[in-house]
């Protein structure tokens, strides 16, 4: 299983990046994984992904690999925004999980001469929280709804 993920990740990086032939695909020197804005994740909720920019990187994108289905999830290669945070260049993006289970978040960064890959961040996504039950209205009860309303109940 781990071998398949590694092969899939390498195939993904080399096939999708489209880096110039002279570019090197290397591990980002910081060796960090993208961070998610919450430690508890649920389907349908939106989270912020953040990862430090590698030296000279000007563009970045992320993709999510499902450890549950062993497939890349759509959309793939989602662009990230470069900004400054406390004097450090970082890439950020919004992510809304669409399925439960284990997922690996992969980030690829591009400079003029290199393609950098981050360590993946493995996260677990839970089902969306059930909505709180509604108490409804007494008005909707046939026959006695009107009576209850007139009594202020």
C-alpha positions as CSV (number, residue, x, y, z in Angstrom):
1,X,0.0,0.0,0.0
2,X,2.7,2.5,1.0
3,X,4.7,1.6,-2.2
4,X,1.6,2.3,-4.3
5,X,1.2,5.7,-2.7
6,X,4.8,6.6,-3.2
7,X,4.7,5.5,-6.9
8,X,1.4,7.4,-7.4
9,X,2.9,10.5,-5.8
10,X,6.0,10.4,-7.9
11,X,4.0,9.8,-11.0
12,X,1.7,12.6,-10.1
13,X,4.6,15.0,-9.4
14,X,6.5,14.3,-12.6
15,X,3.5,14.0,-14.9
16,X,1.5,17.0,-13.7
17,X,4.1,19.5,-12.9
18,X,5.2,20.0,-16.5
19,X,8.5,21.6,-15.3
20,X,11.2,22.5,-17.8
21,X,13.5,19.6,-18.6
22,X,16.3,21.4,-16.8
23,X,14.3,21.7,-13.6
24,X,15.0,19.5,-10.6
25,X,12.2,17.9,-8.6
26,X,13.4,18.0,-5.0
27,X,12.1,17.9,-1.5
28,X,11.5,21.3,-0.1
29,X,14.4,22.1,2.2
30,X,12.1,23.1,5.1
31,X,10.8,19.5,5.0
32,X,7.4,20.6,6.3
33,X,4.0,19.4,5.4
34,X,1.1,21.7,4.6
35,X,-0.9,22.7,7.7
36,X,-4.7,22.6,8.0
37,X,-6.5,25.3,9.9
38,X,-8.3,22.8,12.1
39,X,-7.4,19.4,13.7
40,X,-11.0,18.2,13.4
41,X,-12.1,18.0,9.8
42,X,-15.6,17.3,8.5
43,X,-17.0,16.8,5.0
44,X,-18.5,20.0,3.5
45,X,-16.6,22.4,5.8
46,X,-13.9,24.8,4.4
47,X,-10.4,24.9,5.8
48,X,-7.3,26.9,5.1
49,X,-4.1,25.1,4.0
50,X,-0.8,26.8,4.6
51,X,2.8,25.8,3.7
52,X,6.0,27.8,3.7
53,X,7.3,28.8,0.3
54,X,10.5,27.1,-0.7
55,X,13.4,29.2,-1.9
56,X,12.4,31.2,-5.0
57,X,9.1,29.4,-5.4
58,X,6.5,31.7,-7.1
59,X,3.7,29.3,-7.7
60,X,2.2,26.4,-5.9
61,X,-0.7,24.0,-6.0
62,X,-2.1,21.2,-3.9
63,X,-3.8,17.9,-4.6
64,X,-5.4,15.4,-2.2
65,X,-4.8,11.6,-2.3
66,X,-7.5,9.4,-0.7
67,X,-5.9,6.7,1.4
68,X,-9.4,5.1,1.6
69,X,-9.9,4.7,-2.2
70,X,-6.2,4.9,-3.3
71,X,-7.2,7.6,-5.9
72,X,-6.4,11.3,-6.4
73,X,-9.5,13.4,-5.5
74,X,-10.9,16.1,-7.8
75,X,-10.2,18.8,-8.2
76,X,-6.5,18.3,-8.6
77,X,-3.7,20.9,-8.9
78,X,-5.6,23.6,-7.0
79,X,-3.7,26.9,-7.2
80,X,-2.4,28.4,-3.9
81,X,-1.8,32.1,-3.2
82,X,1.6,33.4,-2.2
83,X,1.7,35.9,0.6
84,X,3.8,37.1,3.6
85,X,3.1,35.9,7.1
86,X,5.3,37.3,9.9
87,X,8.1,38.0,7.4
88,X,7.9,34.5,5.9
89,X,6.6,33.7,2.4
90,X,3.8,31.2,2.6
91,X,1.3,29.7,0.2
92,X,-2.4,29.4,1.2
93,X,-5.5,27.9,-0.3
94,X,-9.0,26.9,0.8
95,X,-10.0,23.2,0.9
96,X,-13.4,21.7,1.4
97,X,-13.3,17.9,1.9
98,X,-15.8,15.9,-0.1
99,X,-15.4,12.4,1.3
100,X,-14.7,10.8,4.7
101,X,-11.6,8.8,5.5
102,X,-7.9,9.2,5.4
103,X,-6.4,11.8,3.0
104,X,-2.9,13.0,2.1
105,X,-2.5,16.6,1.2
106,X,0.4,17.1,-1.2
107,X,1.8,20.5,-2.2
108,X,4.0,21.2,-5.2
109,X,5.9,24.5,-5.6
110,X,7.6,25.9,-8.7
111,X,10.5,28.3,-9.0
112,X,12.3,29.3,-12.2
113,X,14.7,26.4,-11.8
114,X,13.2,23.9,-9.4
115,X,10.1,22.0,-8.6
116,X,9.7,21.4,-4.9
117,X,7.5,18.8,-3.2
118,X,6.4,19.0,0.5
119,X,6.0,16.2,2.8
120,X,2.4,15.0,2.6
121,X,0.1,15.8,5.6
122,X,-2.1,12.9,6.4
123,X,-5.5,13.9,7.8
124,X,-8.8,12.1,8.7
125,X,-12.1,13.6,7.5
126,X,-15.2,12.8,9.4
127,X,-18.8,12.8,8.2
128,X,-20.6,16.2,8.4
129,X,-22.2,16.9,11.8
130,X,-25.9,16.1,11.9
131,X,-28.1,19.2,12.1
132,X,-29.7,19.9,15.5
133,X,-33.2,18.5,15.6
134,X,-35.9,21.1,15.0
135,X,-38.7,21.4,17.5
136,X,-41.0,22.7,14.8
137,X,-44.1,24.7,15.5
138,X,-47.3,23.7,17.2
139,X,-49.1,25.4,14.3
140,X,-48.2,22.5,12.1
141,X,-50.1,19.9,14.2
142,X,-53.4,19.1,12.5
143,X,-56.6,19.9,14.3
144,X,-55.1,21.1,17.6
145,X,-52.4,23.4,16.2
146,X,-54.7,26.3,16.0
147,X,-56.0,25.7,19.5
148,X,-52.5,25.5,20.9
149,X,-51.6,28.7,19.2
150,X,-54.6,30.5,20.5
151,X,-53.6,29.4,24.0
152,X,-50.1,30.8,23.4
153,X,-48.4,27.4,23.4
